[in-house]
């Protein structure tokens, strides 16, 4: 059962921040108001069932998702209290969400027994002639049909760029929710580590995670990656084997928690017990030291792209020190060898979405800041600001399909050692970082320490 939130000073400040941000964004983009639409229920092709409804993140920043259902919408306009329109029909098929009474201090909350009544009330809520934007999934297909006066108001790029850019810096209320999401994830990870140590297969580890984190599959912020042995070399491995195939060597688990719409995103890698795993265990320790150094180097004003490049330089040093390459660290970096061992970006913005919006924006006017040509998968390139929350997740993988071109080119790689490590898959360690004016708050490690 939902534990009803209470109205706090942090929540009041958060909602006022949203009101101010939206009003500035509307003014800058030429609108008087905006409808933020939760979205509609979807059905699978030729079916009467569909995926679980997930409300638009622009709306869940205002209202926790447990209170939202298809058809809900929020009206934001200058010099007026936001108005929340919620469908609350009599329904014996599904549980009807409760009403967020605690938001009544800042929002006008209206409930309706039918969508027809909600639509009629919404149509009369705006002054005649007001220019209103529509933000939400309902506008996506219509906007693709061509540009006219109506479609220009559907998810207008100028407004979304402004909102996305400023969403990267979290309010105190958002950080409180993200700390809770981190604790949920940490509880699951502790249970997963114990299940792995007990010799359990991927599926049992996954179930242990769900139980300990008190989440079901639908509540997870993303599908758990529970990858043993060579599966750890598949970055978004999506299955869970029900039984063990050969002796357990390694576990890479990438799994998070979700609290009132906000996500944590945590990855840990473990080696199985046994003397023959000494090299892989040493590599895990080296990767942890590598991540520590990266987090310690974060400063306001540097770009995340610079931090990502530092990750590759540090990874080149690790490869050389571990004798995975037979050249200097500078040569390993310069020849791009590190990119075959870690093909993904160092991290991404985190918040309402696991890969939160706005990572490639140079400013709130929407000027792009694309990833460097050498690192096309980097999701976050912006200057680092105090208040941002992002992940730091360096990786080291033994992927035959990426390493084969190096082998064919005669790259200076210790192939005997690499081949011995291929059955272990790889290593990823991921923490969630809140940037302070001087230093960082590690949401992930703090959550583990509180348990």
FENWOHU-V437813 format. One record per helix or strand of 2 or more residues. SS is the DSSP state (2 for helix, 1 for strand). FROM is the first residue (numbers start at 0). LEN is the number of residues. If there is no record, write none. Layout:
((SS;FROM;LEN) (SS;FROM;LEN))
//
This chain:
((2;8;21) (1;32;5) (2;56;4) (2;64;3) (1;72;5) (1;82;5) (2;100;5) (1;107;5) (2;114;9) (1;131;4) (2;136;7) (2;150;3) (2;156;11) (2;171;26) (2;201;12) (2;216;3) (1;224;4) (2;228;5) (1;249;6) (1;257;2) (1;261;2) (1;265;6) (2;274;22) (2;303;18) (2;328;6) (2;336;5) (2;372;3) (1;387;5) (1;394;3) (2;399;9) (2;414;10) (1;425;3) (1;429;6) (1;439;3) (2;442;8))
//
